[in-house]
Amino acid sequence: MTTNNHEVIFAIVNAGYAEDVMDIARELGVRGGTILNARGVAREDAAAFFGITLHAEKEILMMVVDKDQRDVVLNAIYKRMGMAKKAQGIAFSLPVTDAVGLVQKQEEKPADTNS
């Protein structure tokens, strides 16, 4: 079990854009994520206030990342997929207190010198 070394990033985007977000994250070293289909709901006056168009169909991309990757990944998602873009994405992170089943980065083994 790993503890306190990870964060989960949630990126909520219009349907069809989650793979694009994953491509951005991969460029920054994130190994994978999970895409969930979702439906957005909001009051119409809230949408008008923020100047956005509501698209009911959404995708949520969840990625578990090392804490030291979090800010870089969140900033890249915001710059390339934020509310001002067609993806109308929002992203946030939450701490992961415990995790099992994560594949850890393998450190290179020293070469065998007993020949």
N, CA, C and O atoms as CSV, one atom per row, in Angstrom:
chain,resi,resn,atom,element,x,y,z
A,1,MET,N,N,0.848,-1.173,0.000
A,1,MET,CA,C,0.000,0.000,0.000
A,1,MET,C,C,0.894,1.235,0.000
A,1,MET,O,O,1.857,1.318,0.762
A,2,THR,N,N,0.563,2.191,-0.862
A,2,THR,CA,C,1.289,3.452,-0.872
A,2,THR,C,C,0.490,4.473,-0.082
A,2,THR,O,O,-0.735,4.383,-0.012
A,3,THR,N,N,1.163,5.427,0.504
A,3,THR,CA,C,0.458,6.444,1.277
A,3,THR,C,C,1.004,7.828,0.990
A,3,THR,O,O,2.213,8.025,0.873
A,4,ASN,N,N,0.099,8.781,0.877
A,4,ASN,CA,C,0.404,10.209,0.799
A,4,ASN,C,C,1.378,10.667,-0.274
A,4,ASN,O,O,1.905,11.774,-0.164
A,5,ASN,N,N,1.639,9.889,-1.288
A,5,ASN,CA,C,2.541,10.315,-2.352
A,5,ASN,C,C,1.800,10.672,-3.636
A,5,ASN,O,O,2.418,11.053,-4.630
A,6,HIS,N,N,0.485,10.547,-3.610
A,6,HIS,CA,C,-0.282,10.706,-4.843
A,6,HIS,C,C,-1.442,11.675,-4.671
A,6,HIS,O,O,-1.891,11.959,-3.561
A,7,GLU,N,N,-1.908,12.171,-5.811
A,7,GLU,CA,C,-3.121,12.981,-5.901
A,7,GLU,C,C,-3.947,12.398,-7.034
A,7,GLU,O,O,-3.399,11.797,-7.958
A,8,VAL,N,N,-5.249,12.569,-6.973
A,8,VAL,CA,C,-6.097,12.190,-8.101
A,8,VAL,C,C,-6.582,13.487,-8.745
A,8,VAL,O,O,-7.135,14.365,-8.083
A,9,ILE,N,N,-6.361,13.578,-10.042
A,9,ILE,CA,C,-6.825,14.731,-10.806
A,9,ILE,C,C,-8.109,14.330,-11.514
A,9,ILE,O,O,-8.178,13.293,-12.175
A,10,PHE,N,N,-9.127,15.175,-11.362
A,10,PHE,CA,C,-10.380,15.008,-12.064
A,10,PHE,C,C,-10.455,16.107,-13.118
A,10,PHE,O,O,-10.362,17.289,-12.788
A,11,ALA,N,N,-10.620,15.733,-14.361
A,11,ALA,CA,C,-10.817,16.700,-15.439
A,11,ALA,C,C,-12.195,16.438,-16.028
A,11,ALA,O,O,-12.459,15.354,-16.550
A,12,ILE,N,N,-13.070,17.431,-15.943
A,12,ILE,CA,C,-14.441,17.307,-16.452
A,12,ILE,C,C,-14.530,18.156,-17.705
A,12,ILE,O,O,-14.343,19.372,-17.662
A,13,VAL,N,N,-14.818,17.499,-18.828
A,13,VAL,CA,C,-14.829,18.178,-20.126
A,13,VAL,C,C,-16.076,17.771,-20.908
A,13,VAL,O,O,-16.736,16.783,-20.586
A,14,ASN,N,N,-16.382,18.551,-21.938
A,14,ASN,CA,C,-17.465,18.162,-22.831
A,14,ASN,C,C,-17.140,16.815,-23.463
A,14,ASN,O,O,-15.974,16.472,-23.658
A,15,ALA,N,N,-18.183,16.059,-23.777
A,15,ALA,CA,C,-18.009,14.727,-24.372
A,15,ALA,C,C,-17.133,14.817,-25.618
A,15,ALA,O,O,-17.298,15.705,-26.454
A,16,GLY,N,N,-16.205,13.882,-25.719
A,16,GLY,CA,C,-15.325,13.814,-26.867
A,16,GLY,C,C,-13.950,14.420,-26.646
A,16,GLY,O,O,-13.092,14.333,-27.525
A,17,TYR,N,N,-13.723,15.032,-25.496
A,17,TYR,CA,C,-12.457,15.711,-25.246
A,17,TYR,C,C,-11.564,15.021,-24.203
A,17,TYR,O,O,-10.420,15.437,-24.020
A,18,ALA,N,N,-12.044,14.000,-23.531
A,18,ALA,CA,C,-11.245,13.364,-22.477
A,18,ALA,C,C,-9.953,12.754,-23.028
A,18,ALA,O,O,-8.914,12.817,-22.371
A,19,GLU,N,N,-10.005,12.174,-24.206
A,19,GLU,CA,C,-8.781,11.599,-24.799
A,19,GLU,C,C,-7.755,12.699,-25.079
A,19,GLU,O,O,-6.553,12.475,-24.934
A,20,ASP,N,N,-8.217,13.877,-25.478
A,20,ASP,CA,C,-7.307,15.000,-25.701
A,20,ASP,C,C,-6.628,15.410,-24.397
A,20,ASP,O,O,-5.435,15.710,-24.377
A,21,VAL,N,N,-7.394,15.419,-23.315
A,21,VAL,CA,C,-6.821,15.736,-22.005
A,21,VAL,C,C,-5.799,14.671,-21.621
A,21,VAL,O,O,-4.733,14.989,-21.093
A,22,MET,N,N,-6.127,13.411,-21.886
A,22,MET,CA,C,-5.191,12.332,-21.558
A,22,MET,C,C,-3.909,12.476,-22.362
A,22,MET,O,O,-2.825,12.200,-21.846
A,23,ASP,N,N,-4.011,12.902,-23.614
A,23,ASP,CA,C,-2.810,13.129,-24.432
A,23,ASP,C,C,-1.916,14.193,-23.799
A,23,ASP,O,O,-0.695,14.040,-23.763
A,24,ILE,N,N,-2.522,15.267,-23.301
A,24,ILE,CA,C,-1.758,16.315,-22.620
A,24,ILE,C,C,-1.057,15.739,-21.400
A,24,ILE,O,O,0.127,15.993,-21.178
A,25,ALA,N,N,-1.785,14.971,-20.619
A,25,ALA,CA,C,-1.210,14.384,-19.401
A,25,ALA,C,C,-0.082,13.407,-19.732
A,25,ALA,O,O,0.932,13.372,-19.035
A,26,ARG,N,N,-0.254,12.621,-20.785
A,26,ARG,CA,C,0.803,11.678,-21.186
A,26,ARG,C,C,2.087,12.409,-21.556
A,26,ARG,O,O,3.181,11.947,-21.234
A,27,GLU,N,N,1.957,13.549,-22.230
A,27,GLU,CA,C,3.129,14.360,-22.581
A,27,GLU,C,C,3.919,14.748,-21.338
A,27,GLU,O,O,5.121,15.002,-21.413
A,28,LEU,N,N,3.240,14.794,-20.195
A,28,LEU,CA,C,3.861,15.213,-18.938
A,28,LEU,C,C,4.207,14.031,-18.043
A,28,LEU,O,O,4.571,14.218,-16.882
A,29,GLY,N,N,4.095,12.811,-18.575
A,29,GLY,CA,C,4.529,11.638,-17.822
A,29,GLY,C,C,3.458,10.848,-17.104
A,29,GLY,O,O,3.767,9.864,-16.433
A,30,VAL,N,N,2.195,11.257,-17.229
A,30,VAL,CA,C,1.117,10.492,-16.600
A,30,VAL,C,C,0.909,9.230,-17.424
A,30,VAL,O,O,0.825,9.297,-18.651
A,31,ARG,N,N,0.826,8.082,-16.762
A,31,ARG,CA,C,0.786,6.813,-17.480
A,31,ARG,C,C,-0.598,6.383,-17.920
A,31,ARG,O,O,-0.720,5.605,-18.866
A,32,GLY,N,N,-1.639,6.859,-17.271
A,32,GLY,CA,C,-2.979,6.435,-17.677
A,32,GLY,C,C,-4.048,7.089,-16.833
A,32,GLY,O,O,-3.761,7.829,-15.891
A,33,GLY,N,N,-5.279,6.803,-17.188
A,33,GLY,CA,C,-6.407,7.362,-16.473
A,33,GLY,C,C,-7.657,6.554,-16.759
A,33,GLY,O,O,-7.621,5.571,-17.500
A,34,THR,N,N,-8.748,6.969,-16.173
A,34,THR,CA,C,-10.045,6.319,-16.367
A,34,THR,C,C,-11.045,7.375,-16.812
A,34,THR,O,O,-11.158,8.436,-16.197
A,35,ILE,N,N,-11.769,7.077,-17.885
A,35,ILE,CA,C,-12.780,7.997,-18.402
A,35,ILE,C,C,-14.163,7.484,-18.012
A,35,ILE,O,O,-14.508,6.327,-18.252
A,36,LEU,N,N,-14.940,8.373,-17.408
A,36,LEU,CA,C,-16.331,8.073,-17.057
A,36,LEU,C,C,-17.243,8.978,-17.867
A,36,LEU,O,O,-16.939,10.154,-18.064
A,37,ASN,N,N,-18.348,8.440,-18.333
A,37,ASN,CA,C,-19.359,9.252,-19.001
A,37,ASN,C,C,-20.229,9.888,-17.930
A,37,ASN,O,O,-20.556,9.253,-16.927
A,38,ALA,N,N,-20.602,11.147,-18.145
A,38,ALA,CA,C,-21.383,11.867,-17.141
A,38,ALA,C,C,-22.341,12.821,-17.834
A,38,ALA,O,O,-22.286,13.014,-19.049
A,39,ARG,N,N,-23.209,13.405,-17.044
A,39,ARG,CA,C,-24.167,14.377,-17.554
A,39,ARG,C,C,-24.103,15.590,-16.646
A,39,ARG,O,O,-24.263,15.471,-15.431
A,40,GLY,N,N,-23.870,16.750,-17.227
A,40,GLY,CA,C,-23.781,17.985,-16.461
A,40,GLY,C,C,-25.143,18.585,-16.199
A,40,GLY,O,O,-26.050,18.487,-17.026
A,41,VAL,N,N,-25.279,19.204,-15.048
A,41,VAL,CA,C,-26.507,19.920,-14.707
A,41,VAL,C,C,-26.108,21.256,-14.083
A,41,VAL,O,O,-25.154,21.330,-13.309
A,42,ALA,N,N,-26.835,22.289,-14.424
A,42,ALA,CA,C,-26.609,23.610,-13.841
A,42,ALA,C,C,-27.844,24.454,-14.059
A,42,ALA,O,O,-28.637,24.188,-14.962
A,43,ARG,N,N,-28.001,25.448,-13.250
A,43,ARG,CA,C,-29.112,26.387,-13.453
A,43,ARG,C,C,-28.797,27.246,-14.656
A,43,ARG,O,O,-27.653,27.654,-14.852
A,44,GLU,N,N,-29.796,27.520,-15.454
A,44,GLU,CA,C,-29.588,28.320,-16.664
A,44,GLU,C,C,-29.044,29.706,-16.355
A,44,GLU,O,O,-28.224,30.231,-17.108
A,45,ASP,N,N,-29.492,30.306,-15.254
A,45,ASP,CA,C,-28.993,31.640,-14.931
A,45,ASP,C,C,-27.509,31.597,-14.555
A,45,ASP,O,O,-26.786,32.567,-14.786
A,46,ALA,N,N,-27.052,30.491,-13.980
A,46,ALA,CA,C,-25.630,30.346,-13.664
A,46,ALA,C,C,-24.824,30.268,-14.951
A,46,ALA,O,O,-23.758,30.876,-15.051
A,47,ALA,N,N,-25.316,29.534,-15.928
A,47,ALA,CA,C,-24.623,29.426,-17.212
A,47,ALA,C,C,-24.556,30.795,-17.885
A,47,ALA,O,O,-23.524,31.157,-18.449
A,48,ALA,N,N,-25.638,31.550,-17.830
A,48,ALA,CA,C,-25.648,32.878,-18.434
A,48,ALA,C,C,-24.678,33.809,-17.708
A,48,ALA,O,O,-23.991,34.610,-18.342
A,49,PHE,N,N,-24.622,33.705,-16.394
A,49,PHE,CA,C,-23.726,34.545,-15.599
A,49,PHE,C,C,-22.269,34.292,-15.978
A,49,PHE,O,O,-21.493,35.235,-16.127
A,50,PHE,N,N,-21.894,33.017,-16.135
A,50,PHE,CA,C,-20.512,32.678,-16.473
A,50,PHE,C,C,-20.229,32.770,-17.969
A,50,PHE,O,O,-19.082,32.631,-18.395
A,51,GLY,N,N,-21.274,33.004,-18.771
A,51,GLY,CA,C,-21.096,33.176,-20.202
A,51,GLY,C,C,-20.709,31.901,-20.920
A,51,GLY,O,O,-19.924,31.927,-21.868
A,52,ILE,N,N,-21.260,30.783,-20.471
A,52,ILE,CA,C,-20.929,29.497,-21.099
A,52,ILE,C,C,-22.187,28.860,-21.665
A,52,ILE,O,O,-23.306,29.182,-21.267
A,53,THR,N,N,-21.974,27.954,-22.597
A,53,THR,CA,C,-23.053,27.151,-23.138
A,53,THR,C,C,-23.043,25.814,-22.422
A,53,THR,O,O,-21.990,25.201,-22.248
A,54,LEU,N,N,-24.212,25.368,-22.008
A,54,LEU,CA,C,-24.278,24.089,-21.314
A,54,LEU,C,C,-24.334,22.936,-22.302
A,54,LEU,O,O,-25.178,22.914,-23.198
A,55,HIS,N,N,-23.448,21.999,-22.136
A,55,HIS,CA,C,-23.475,20.751,-22.879
A,55,HIS,C,C,-23.741,19.666,-21.856
A,55,HIS,O,O,-22.933,19.455,-20.952
A,56,ALA,N,N,-24.851,18.985,-21.983
A,56,ALA,CA,C,-25.237,18.009,-20.977
A,56,ALA,C,C,-24.273,16.829,-20.921
A,56,ALA,O,O,-23.976,16.334,-19.834
A,57,GLU,N,N,-23.786,16.374,-22.054
A,57,GLU,CA,C,-22.919,15.198,-22.072
A,57,GLU,C,C,-21.495,15.589,-21.725
A,57,GLU,O,O,-20.896,16.445,-22.375
A,58,LYS,N,N,-20.965,14.958,-20.700
A,58,LYS,CA,C,-19.622,15.251,-20.194
A,58,LYS,C,C,-18.817,13.958,-20.111
A,58,LYS,O,O,-19.362,12.856,-20.168
A,59,GLU,N,N,-17.527,14.125,-19.976
A,59,GLU,CA,C,-16.630,13.022,-19.661
A,59,GLU,C,C,-15.769,13.462,-18.484
A,59,GLU,O,O,-15.342,14.614,-18.405
A,60,ILE,N,N,-15.527,12.541,-17.588
A,60,ILE,CA,C,-14.665,12.802,-16.446
A,60,ILE,C,C,-13.450,11.898,-16.588
A,60,ILE,O,O,-13.574,10.675,-16.649
A,61,LEU,N,N,-12.282,12.510,-16.640
A,61,LEU,CA,C,-11.034,11.762,-16.690
A,61,LEU,C,C,-10.415,11.824,-15.303
A,61,LEU,O,O,-10.164,12.905,-14.769
A,62,MET,N,N,-10.172,10.650,-14.725
A,62,MET,CA,C,-9.522,10.558,-13.417
A,62,MET,C,C,-8.121,9.994,-13.624
A,62,MET,O,O,-7.939,8.973,-14.287
A,63,MET,N,N,-7.135,10.676,-13.047
A,63,MET,CA,C,-5.747,10.239,-13.175
A,63,MET,C,C,-5.088,10.309,-11.806
A,63,MET,O,O,-5.144,11.343,-11.141
A,64,VAL,N,N,-4.471,9.228,-11.388
A,64,VAL,CA,C,-3.686,9.241,-10.158
A,64,VAL,C,C,-2.261,9.605,-10.553
A,64,VAL,O,O,-1.640,8.934,-11.377
A,65,VAL,N,N,-1.751,10.683,-9.949
A,65,VAL,CA,C,-0.426,11.192,-10.304
A,65,VAL,C,C,0.416,11.357,-9.044
A,65,VAL,O,O,-0.112,11.449,-7.936
A,66,ASP,N,N,1.731,11.393,-9.231
A,66,ASP,CA,C,2.614,11.736,-8.127
A,66,ASP,C,C,2.346,13.177,-7.723
A,66,ASP,O,O,2.024,14.011,-8.569
A,67,LYS,N,N,2.475,13.473,-6.440
A,67,LYS,CA,C,2.215,14.839,-5.969
A,67,LYS,C,C,3.031,15.871,-6.720
A,67,LYS,O,O,2.549,16.972,-6.988
A,68,ASP,N,N,4.269,15.525,-7.064
A,68,ASP,CA,C,5.123,16.509,-7.723
A,68,ASP,C,C,4.715,16.769,-9.175
A,68,ASP,O,O,5.217,17.715,-9.781
A,69,GLN,N,N,3.824,15.961,-9.750
A,69,GLN,CA,C,3.311,16.179,-11.109
A,69,GLN,C,C,2.047,17.030,-11.124
A,69,GLN,O,O,1.718,17.630,-12.147
A,70,ARG,N,N,1.354,17.086,-10.028
A,70,ARG,CA,C,0.009,17.659,-9.970
A,70,ARG,C,C,-0.088,19.054,-10.572
A,70,ARG,O,O,-0.893,19.267,-11.479
A,71,ASP,N,N,0.698,19.999,-10.100
A,71,ASP,CA,C,0.560,21.385,-10.552
A,71,ASP,C,C,0.852,21.536,-12.036
A,71,ASP,O,O,0.160,22.280,-12.731
A,72,VAL,N,N,1.862,20.843,-12.524
A,72,VAL,CA,C,2.217,20.937,-13.938
A,72,VAL,C,C,1.076,20.410,-14.806
A,72,VAL,O,O,0.724,21.021,-15.815
A,73,VAL,N,N,0.497,19.267,-14.407
A,73,VAL,CA,C,-0.593,18.660,-15.178
A,73,VAL,C,C,-1.835,19.549,-15.126
A,73,VAL,O,O,-2.453,19.802,-16.160
A,74,LEU,N,N,-2.206,20.020,-13.949
A,74,LEU,CA,C,-3.382,20.889,-13.823
A,74,LEU,C,C,-3.227,22.161,-14.665
A,74,LEU,O,O,-4.168,22.564,-15.348
A,75,ASN,N,N,-2.070,22.783,-14.622
A,75,ASN,CA,C,-1.847,24.004,-15.400
A,75,ASN,C,C,-1.916,23.745,-16.898
A,75,ASN,O,O,-2.464,24.560,-17.641
A,76,ALA,N,N,-1.369,22.623,-17.351
A,76,ALA,CA,C,-1.414,22.298,-18.781
A,76,ALA,C,C,-2.852,22.044,-19.233
A,76,ALA,O,O,-3.247,22.479,-20.315
A,77,ILE,N,N,-3.630,21.348,-18.418
A,77,ILE,CA,C,-5.035,21.093,-18.759
A,77,ILE,C,C,-5.784,22.429,-18.831
A,77,ILE,O,O,-6.564,22.659,-19.755
A,78,TYR,N,N,-5.548,23.291,-17.865
A,78,TYR,CA,C,-6.233,24.582,-17.843
A,78,TYR,C,C,-5.894,25.410,-19.084
A,78,TYR,O,O,-6.788,25.981,-19.709
A,79,LYS,N,N,-4.627,25.478,-19.438
A,79,LYS,CA,C,-4.208,26.297,-20.576
A,79,LYS,C,C,-4.757,25.780,-21.895
A,79,LYS,O,O,-5.101,26.569,-22.776
A,80,ARG,N,N,-4.842,24.452,-22.042
A,80,ARG,CA,C,-5.208,23.892,-23.342
A,80,ARG,C,C,-6.651,23.406,-23.439
A,80,ARG,O,O,-7.158,23.213,-24.543
A,81,MET,N,N,-7.322,23.205,-22.303
A,81,MET,CA,C,-8.683,22.659,-22.326
A,81,MET,C,C,-9.648,23.382,-21.391
A,81,MET,O,O,-10.697,22.838,-21.045
A,82,GLY,N,N,-9.307,24.593,-20.984
A,82,GLY,CA,C,-10.096,25.315,-19.995
A,82,GLY,C,C,-11.456,25.771,-20.484
A,82,GLY,O,O,-11.867,25.455,-21.600
A,83,MET,N,N,-12.146,26.514,-19.643
A,83,MET,CA,C,-13.515,26.950,-19.914
A,83,MET,C,C,-13.621,27.800,-21.173
A,83,MET,O,O,-14.680,27.825,-21.801
A,84,ALA,N,N,-12.567,28.491,-21.555
A,84,ALA,CA,C,-12.621,29.338,-22.750
A,84,ALA,C,C,-12.457,28.535,-24.037
A,84,ALA,O,O,-12.604,29.088,-25.126
A,85,LYS,N,N,-12.158,27.255,-23.932
A,85,LYS,CA,C,-11.958,26.395,-25.098
A,85,LYS,C,C,-13.229,25.587,-25.359
A,85,LYS,O,O,-14.151,25.595,-24.544
A,86,LYS,N,N,-13.277,24.885,-26.506
A,86,LYS,CA,C,-14.457,24.072,-26.832
A,86,LYS,C,C,-14.699,22.957,-25.826
A,86,LYS,O,O,-15.843,22.555,-25.612
A,87,ALA,N,N,-13.637,22.452,-25.207
A,87,ALA,CA,C,-13.783,21.381,-24.216
A,87,ALA,C,C,-14.498,21.879,-22.965
A,87,ALA,O,O,-15.078,21.086,-22.225
A,88,GLN,N,N,-14.459,23.181,-22.727
A,88,GLN,CA,C,-15.037,23.813,-21.531
A,88,GLN,C,C,-14.700,23.006,-20.278
A,88,GLN,O,O,-15.576,22.667,-19.482
A,89,GLY,N,N,-13.410,22.709,-20.124
A,89,GLY,CA,C,-12.982,21.845,-19.047
A,89,GLY,C,C,-12.714,22.549,-17.741
A,89,GLY,O,O,-12.303,23.708,-17.701
A,90,ILE,N,N,-12.959,21.817,-16.678
A,90,ILE,CA,C,-12.504,22.208,-15.355
A,90,ILE,C,C,-11.706,21.031,-14.812
A,90,ILE,O,O,-11.968,19.878,-15.152
A,91,ALA,N,N,-10.748,21.331,-13.984
A,91,ALA,CA,C,-9.933,20.265,-13.399
A,91,ALA,C,C,-9.612,20.627,-11.958
A,91,ALA,O,O,-9.447,21.798,-11.617
A,92,PHE,N,N,-9.529,19.620,-11.133
A,92,PHE,CA,C,-9.163,19.814,-9.732
A,92,PHE,C,C,-8.515,18.539,-9.237
A,92,PHE,O,O,-8.602,17.495,-9.883
A,93,SER,N,N,-7.866,18.626,-8.091
A,93,SER,CA,C,-7.226,17.434,-7.534
A,93,SER,C,C,-7.650,17.242,-6.088
A,93,SER,O,O,-8.057,18.180,-5.403
A,94,LEU,N,N,-7.543,16.023,-5.657
A,94,LEU,CA,C,-7.807,15.647,-4.272
A,94,LEU,C,C,-6.674,14.740,-3.815
A,94,LEU,O,O,-6.109,13.999,-4.620
A,95,PRO,N,N,-6.339,14.791,-2.535
A,95,PRO,CA,C,-5.272,13.905,-2.051
A,95,PRO,C,C,-5.728,12.456,-2.020
A,95,PRO,O,O,-6.898,12.159,-1.780
A,96,VAL,N,N,-4.786,11.567,-2.266
A,96,VAL,CA,C,-5.025,10.132,-2.136
A,96,VAL,C,C,-4.331,9.710,-0.851
A,96,VAL,O,O,-3.107,9.792,-0.749
A,97,THR,N,N,-5.102,9.262,0.126
A,97,THR,CA,C,-4.487,8.902,1.397
A,97,THR,C,C,-3.926,7.490,1.386
A,97,THR,O,O,-2.898,7.233,2.012
A,98,ASP,N,N,-4.568,6.587,0.700
A,98,ASP,CA,C,-4.097,5.205,0.586
A,98,ASP,C,C,-4.407,4.704,-0.803
A,98,ASP,O,O,-5.433,5.060,-1.382
A,99,ALA,N,N,-3.527,3.878,-1.344
A,99,ALA,CA,C,-3.766,3.307,-2.664
A,99,ALA,C,C,-3.143,1.916,-2.735
A,99,ALA,O,O,-2.055,1.677,-2.212
A,100,VAL,N,N,-3.849,1.018,-3.386
A,100,VAL,CA,C,-3.315,-0.310,-3.662
A,100,VAL,C,C,-3.469,-0.559,-5.156
A,100,VAL,O,O,-4.371,-0.013,-5.791
A,101,GLY,N,N,-2.598,-1.375,-5.710
A,101,GLY,CA,C,-2.713,-1.739,-7.106
A,101,GLY,C,C,-2.040,-0.790,-8.067
A,101,GLY,O,O,-2.111,-1.000,-9.278
A,102,LEU,N,N,-1.384,0.257,-7.570
A,102,LEU,CA,C,-0.671,1.158,-8.462
A,102,LEU,C,C,0.671,0.543,-8.818
A,102,LEU,O,O,1.373,0.016,-7.956
A,103,VAL,N,N,1.018,0.614,-10.088
A,103,VAL,CA,C,2.310,0.112,-10.530
A,103,VAL,C,C,3.335,1.193,-10.234
A,103,VAL,O,O,3.226,2.316,-10.727
A,104,GLN,N,N,4.319,0.856,-9.437
A,104,GLN,CA,C,5.368,1.813,-9.101
A,104,GLN,C,C,6.407,1.855,-10.194
A,104,GLN,O,O,6.629,0.866,-10.892
A,105,LYS,N,N,7.044,2.999,-10.341
A,105,LYS,CA,C,8.132,3.117,-11.306
A,105,LYS,C,C,9.247,2.175,-10.890
A,105,LYS,O,O,9.648,2.140,-9.727
A,106,GLN,N,N,9.733,1.425,-11.840
A,106,GLN,CA,C,10.805,0.481,-11.555
A,106,GLN,C,C,12.142,1.190,-11.696
A,106,GLN,O,O,12.413,1.834,-12.710
A,107,GLU,N,N,12.975,1.064,-10.672
A,107,GLU,CA,C,14.305,1.642,-10.760
A,107,GLU,C,C,15.208,0.663,-11.500
A,107,GLU,O,O,15.044,-0.553,-11.394
A,108,GLU,N,N,16.154,1.201,-12.243
A,108,GLU,CA,C,17.064,0.353,-12.986
A,108,GLU,C,C,17.936,-0.432,-12.015
A,108,GLU,O,O,18.445,0.104,-11.030
A,109,LYS,N,N,18.092,-1.716,-12.319
A,109,LYS,CA,C,18.954,-2.558,-11.495
A,109,LYS,C,C,20.386,-2.385,-11.953
A,109,LYS,O,O,20.641,-2.269,-13.152
A,110,PRO,N,N,21.333,-2.365,-11.012
A,110,PRO,CA,C,22.734,-2.248,-11.429
A,110,PRO,C,C,23.153,-3.459,-12.244
A,110,PRO,O,O,22.683,-4.574,-12.017
A,111,ALA,N,N,24.042,-3.222,-13.193
A,111,ALA,CA,C,24.522,-4.314,-14.042
A,111,ALA,C,C,25.263,-5.339,-13.189
A,111,ALA,O,O,25.944,-4.985,-12.227
A,112,ASP,N,N,25.123,-6.618,-13.554
A,112,ASP,CA,C,25.787,-7.707,-12.834
A,112,ASP,C,C,27.271,-7.650,-13.150
A,112,ASP,O,O,27.674,-7.762,-14.307
A,113,THR,N,N,28.082,-7.474,-12.112
A,113,THR,CA,C,29.526,-7.380,-12.309
A,113,THR,C,C,30.222,-8.693,-12.041
A,113,THR,O,O,31.450,-8.755,-12.097
A,114,ASN,N,N,29.478,-9.746,-11.751
A,114,ASN,CA,C,30.067,-11.068,-11.468
A,114,ASN,C,C,30.091,-11.889,-12.743
A,114,ASN,O,O,29.229,-12.748,-12.928
A,115,SER,N,N,31.033,-11.660,-13.614
A,115,SER,CA,C,31.114,-12.413,-14.854
A,115,SER,C,C,32.318,-13.273,-14.850
A,115,SER,O,O,32.566,-13.993,-15.817
